[in-house]
Amino acid sequence: MKIGKVLYFLLIVVLIAVFAFSAYYVGSYFFEGKEQQAQYDELADIVESVRNDPTYNEEEYYEDPVIGEVVVAPDGTVEEKIVLPEYAPVYELNNHLVGWITIPDTKINYPVMQTPDSVDYYLKRSFEQKKSSRGCLYVREVCDVNKPSDNVTIYGHNMKDGSMFGGLERYKKQAYWENHRNIQFDTLYEHHTYEIFAVFKTTATIDEGFPYHKFADAANAEEFDAFVATCRELSLYDTGIVPEYGDKLICLSTCEYSQRNGRFVVVAVRQD
């Protein structure tokens, strides 16, 4: 009887410990999400404050601008590329910034990062480069957002609260796409609008899925056309939009849970 009571007591202690750990984990996850979303909202407010400030003097900014990339031409000529005024304050906080992406009616209004020499650096790091389960939106290392590459792949976590790339799930329905076709993806130096032409699911399992992320620059028109054709073939619905060789694409990539190691991809073509 005593042994039974001891075992019963130990079981209760274990259950309480498991419950306490689970509550702590869930609470920490929730708190981290709220905290990081607040930080991203602050960055978005910085961008909007410059765009909408009636007293902002753009001419003064260009007298002493923030310089991003420095390009040296084959003839030795040096070009200093000027960061757009609204992104300059954010770039000064973290010079891994390469762009900003916005999709209306979603939480997607975020900085986009890139570390060419460090694979998946922002997969588990926040904008402040601290440990984060949500990470940052970031560009695949081999892509060039400024050239730009024929295709730029941007990764983001599929968060249940709709943050990061969680909002992309809505594009599984054609009716949603019909009213939300455009994506604003600016580099540090230029504003650009993209139109979504394909939405598909695949798997990241090697030799099983479509390796869309490996496509950056086409060797020729045939290679570009083949990539576009596969995107359209896999698409959950036909948008009627067919990009042509010379067009510039972006792939927004996030996790998808209907299959093993699944990926959900939204592909768009630049309009301007």
C-alpha positions as CSV (number, residue, x, y, z in Angstrom):
1,M,0.0,0.0,0.0
2,K,2.8,2.3,0.9
3,I,4.6,1.5,-2.3
4,G,1.4,2.2,-4.3
5,K,1.1,5.6,-2.6
6,V,4.7,6.4,-3.3
7,L,4.2,5.5,-7.0
8,Y,1.0,7.5,-7.1
9,F,2.8,10.5,-5.6
10,L,5.7,10.2,-8.1
11,L,3.2,10.0,-11.0
12,I,1.5,13.2,-9.8
13,V,4.9,14.9,-9.5
14,V,5.9,13.9,-13.0
15,L,2.5,15.0,-14.5
16,I,2.8,18.4,-12.7
17,A,6.4,18.7,-14.0
18,V,5.3,17.9,-17.6
19,F,2.4,20.3,-17.4
20,A,4.6,23.1,-16.0
21,F,7.2,22.5,-18.7
22,S,4.6,22.5,-21.4
23,A,3.0,25.7,-20.1
24,Y,6.4,27.3,-19.9
25,Y,7.3,26.2,-23.5
26,V,3.9,27.4,-24.9
27,G,4.1,30.7,-22.9
28,S,7.7,31.3,-24.1
29,Y,6.8,30.6,-27.7
30,F,3.7,32.9,-27.5
31,F,5.7,35.7,-25.8
32,E,8.6,35.4,-28.3
33,G,6.1,35.7,-31.1
34,K,4.4,38.8,-29.7
35,E,7.7,40.4,-28.9
36,Q,9.2,39.8,-32.3
37,Q,6.1,40.8,-34.2
38,A,6.2,44.1,-32.2
39,Q,9.8,44.5,-33.3
40,Y,8.9,44.0,-36.9
41,D,6.0,46.4,-36.5
42,E,8.5,49.0,-35.2
43,L,10.7,48.5,-38.3
44,A,7.6,48.9,-40.5
45,D,6.7,52.1,-38.7
46,I,10.1,53.5,-39.4
47,V,9.7,52.8,-43.1
48,E,6.2,54.3,-43.1
49,S,7.2,57.4,-41.1
50,V,9.7,58.3,-43.8
51,R,7.3,57.7,-46.6
52,N,4.5,59.7,-45.0
53,D,6.3,62.5,-43.2
54,P,5.2,65.7,-44.8
55,T,8.2,67.5,-43.4
56,Y,10.7,65.0,-44.8
57,N,13.1,66.6,-47.2
58,E,14.3,64.1,-49.8
59,E,16.7,66.6,-51.4
60,E,18.5,67.0,-48.1
61,Y,18.8,63.2,-47.8
62,Y,20.5,62.9,-51.2
63,E,23.0,65.5,-50.2
64,D,24.3,63.1,-47.5
65,P,22.7,59.7,-48.4
66,V,23.3,56.2,-46.9
67,I,25.5,54.2,-49.2
68,G,24.8,50.5,-49.7
69,E,26.6,48.5,-52.3
70,V,29.8,49.8,-53.9
71,V,30.2,48.5,-57.5
72,V,33.6,48.6,-59.3
73,A,33.3,48.4,-63.1
74,P,35.9,46.6,-65.2
75,D,37.3,49.9,-66.2
76,G,37.9,50.8,-62.6
77,T,34.9,53.2,-62.3
78,V,33.4,53.1,-58.8
79,E,29.6,53.5,-58.3
80,E,28.2,54.0,-54.9
81,K,24.6,52.9,-54.8
82,I,22.3,55.0,-52.7
83,V,19.8,53.3,-50.3
84,L,16.2,54.5,-50.7
85,P,15.4,57.0,-48.0
86,E,12.7,54.9,-46.4
87,Y,15.0,51.9,-46.0
88,A,18.1,53.8,-44.9
89,P,17.3,53.8,-41.2
90,V,16.6,50.1,-41.2
91,Y,19.8,49.3,-43.2
92,E,21.8,51.3,-40.7
93,L,20.4,49.0,-38.0
94,N,21.4,45.8,-39.9
95,N,23.3,45.9,-43.2
96,H,22.3,42.4,-44.0
97,L,19.1,44.0,-45.3
98,V,18.6,43.6,-49.0
99,G,15.0,44.5,-49.5
100,W,11.5,44.8,-48.2
101,I,8.4,42.8,-49.0
102,T,4.7,43.7,-48.6
103,I,1.5,41.9,-49.5
104,P,-1.7,43.8,-48.8
105,D,-4.3,42.2,-46.4
106,T,-1.6,40.0,-44.8
107,K,0.9,40.4,-42.0
108,I,3.6,40.3,-44.7
109,N,5.3,43.6,-44.3
110,Y,8.8,42.7,-43.5
111,P,12.5,43.3,-44.0
112,V,14.3,40.8,-46.3
113,M,17.8,39.7,-45.3
114,Q,20.7,37.9,-47.1
115,T,24.1,36.5,-46.0
116,P,25.8,35.2,-49.1
117,D,28.6,33.7,-47.1
118,S,26.5,32.0,-44.4
119,V,23.9,29.5,-45.4
120,D,20.5,29.8,-43.7
121,Y,21.9,32.4,-41.3
122,Y,18.4,33.9,-40.6
123,L,16.5,30.6,-40.5
124,K,16.6,30.8,-36.7
125,R,17.7,34.4,-36.1
126,S,15.7,37.6,-35.7
127,F,16.4,40.9,-37.3
128,E,18.6,41.7,-34.3
129,Q,20.5,38.4,-35.0
130,K,19.2,36.8,-31.8
131,K,18.0,33.2,-31.5
132,S,14.5,33.0,-32.8
133,S,12.1,30.2,-33.8
134,R,10.5,32.6,-36.3
135,G,13.7,33.7,-37.9
136,C,13.7,36.4,-40.6
137,L,12.6,36.4,-44.3
138,Y,15.8,35.8,-46.2
139,V,17.1,35.4,-49.7
140,R,18.8,32.2,-50.9
141,E,22.6,32.8,-50.8
142,V,23.3,32.4,-54.5
143,C,20.6,34.9,-55.7
144,D,21.4,38.5,-56.6
145,V,18.5,40.8,-55.8
146,N,20.1,43.8,-57.4
147,K,21.3,42.4,-60.7
148,P,18.8,40.8,-60.4
149,S,18.9,37.0,-60.9
150,D,16.3,35.5,-63.2
151,N,14.7,34.0,-60.0
152,V,15.2,35.1,-56.4
153,T,14.0,32.7,-53.8
154,I,12.9,34.1,-50.5
155,Y,12.4,31.8,-47.5
156,G,10.1,32.4,-44.5
157,H,8.5,30.2,-41.8
158,N,4.9,29.3,-42.0
159,M,3.7,30.6,-38.6
160,K,0.3,29.5,-37.3
161,D,-0.6,33.1,-36.3
162,G,-0.2,34.2,-39.9
163,S,3.1,36.0,-39.3
164,M,6.2,35.6,-41.5
165,F,5.0,33.6,-44.5
166,G,2.0,32.1,-42.7
167,G,-0.3,34.3,-44.8
168,L,0.8,32.6,-48.1
169,E,-1.6,29.7,-47.2
170,R,-4.5,31.9,-48.4
171,Y,-3.2,31.6,-52.0
172,K,-4.3,28.0,-52.1
173,K,-7.7,29.4,-53.1
174,Q,-7.9,30.9,-56.6
175,A,-10.6,33.4,-55.3
176,Y,-8.0,34.9,-53.0
177,W,-5.4,35.2,-55.7
178,E,-7.9,37.0,-57.9
179,N,-8.1,39.8,-55.4
180,H,-4.5,39.8,-54.2
181,R,-2.4,39.3,-57.3
182,N,0.4,41.7,-56.5
183,I,3.4,41.6,-54.3
184,Q,5.6,44.7,-53.5
185,F,9.2,43.6,-53.3
186,D,11.7,46.5,-53.1
187,T,15.4,46.2,-53.2
188,L,17.4,48.8,-51.2
189,Y,17.7,50.9,-54.4
190,E,14.5,50.3,-56.4
191,H,10.7,49.8,-56.0
192,H,9.2,46.8,-57.8
193,T,5.8,45.2,-58.2
194,Y,5.4,41.5,-59.0
195,E,2.3,39.7,-60.2
196,I,1.7,36.1,-59.0
197,F,1.5,33.6,-61.9
198,A,1.8,30.2,-60.1
199,V,1.0,28.7,-56.7
200,F,2.1,25.1,-56.0
201,K,3.0,22.5,-53.4
202,T,6.0,20.2,-53.6
203,T,8.5,18.4,-51.3
204,A,12.0,19.4,-50.3
205,T,12.9,15.7,-50.1
206,I,15.9,15.1,-52.4
207,D,15.0,13.5,-55.8
208,E,11.3,13.6,-55.0
209,G,10.1,17.2,-55.4
210,F,10.7,20.2,-57.8
211,P,14.0,21.9,-56.8
212,Y,12.7,25.4,-57.6
213,H,15.1,26.9,-55.1
214,K,18.1,25.8,-57.1
215,F,17.1,27.9,-60.1
216,A,18.6,31.4,-60.0
217,D,19.9,32.3,-63.5
218,A,18.9,30.6,-66.7
219,A,21.6,29.5,-69.1
220,N,19.3,30.2,-72.0
221,A,15.7,30.7,-73.0
222,E,14.9,27.0,-73.0
223,E,16.0,26.6,-69.4
224,F,13.9,29.6,-68.3
225,D,10.9,28.4,-70.2
226,A,11.2,25.0,-68.7
227,F,11.2,26.4,-65.2
228,V,8.1,28.5,-65.9
229,A,6.4,25.6,-67.5
230,T,7.0,23.4,-64.4
231,C,5.7,26.1,-62.1
232,R,2.5,26.4,-64.1
233,E,2.1,22.6,-64.5
234,L,2.3,22.2,-60.7
235,S,0.1,25.3,-60.0
236,L,-3.1,24.7,-58.0
237,Y,-4.9,26.8,-60.6
238,D,-4.3,28.4,-64.0
239,T,-3.7,32.2,-63.7
240,G,-3.2,32.6,-67.5
241,I,0.1,34.5,-66.9
242,V,3.1,33.1,-68.8
243,P,6.4,34.9,-68.1
244,E,8.9,35.1,-71.0
245,Y,12.7,34.9,-71.1
246,G,14.1,38.1,-69.8
247,D,11.4,38.5,-67.2
248,K,12.5,38.5,-63.5
249,L,10.8,36.2,-61.0
250,I,10.6,35.7,-57.2
251,C,9.7,32.5,-55.4
252,L,8.2,32.9,-51.9
253,S,8.9,29.6,-50.1
254,T,7.5,28.3,-46.9
255,C,6.7,24.9,-45.2
256,E,3.5,23.0,-46.1
257,Y,2.2,20.2,-43.9
258,S,0.0,18.0,-46.2
259,Q,3.1,15.9,-47.2
260,R,6.5,14.9,-45.8
261,N,9.0,17.8,-45.9
262,G,6.4,19.8,-47.8
263,R,6.9,23.2,-49.3
264,F,4.4,25.8,-50.4
265,V,5.6,28.2,-53.1
266,V,4.2,31.4,-54.6
267,V,5.9,32.5,-57.8
268,A,5.6,36.0,-59.2
269,V,6.9,37.9,-62.2
270,R,8.1,41.5,-62.1
271,Q,5.9,44.1,-63.7
272,D,8.1,47.2,-63.5
